[in-house]
Amino acid sequence: MKRQKKITKKAKDKDTYYTYEMLNRNCRVGTGMTGLNPDKSEEPQLEDWLKKHPLKKALSEKQKNNLVEARKKRQTIKV
């Protein structure tokens, strides 16, 4: 549901549709995101869409700690 709401807000073309697989894919939702054209065959479009929207990469513990430290530094600078 959350992903559907994000897509609804940011999608350019409202006349396209999204499959269950597309909605469950852990990828970045951006303003340029478009769905599949209902007038064309689904399979080739879906393959292209999945290639254009790669999965988010998982962060290691070290990367997470670095991000937390950077955020703390920015907060102390702003205060």
C-alpha positions, 0 to 999 in steps of 0.5 A: 500500500505504501509503495502504491501511494508513493508511485501515485504521487510521483509517477508521470503517466497515470494511464499505465499499470503496475504488476504485483511483482513491480509493486513488491520490488525493493527499488527506488521510487522516483518522479520518472517512474512509469508503469506498463502500457496496457496496449502492448504485450506485458512480458517484454515491457516487464523485463525492460522495467525490471532491468531499469529498476535494480534492487536496492543494495543492503548496507553493511554494518560498517556503512550503517555506522559511517552514515550514523556518525556523519548524521551526528556530525551534521546535527552538531554543526547545525546547533 
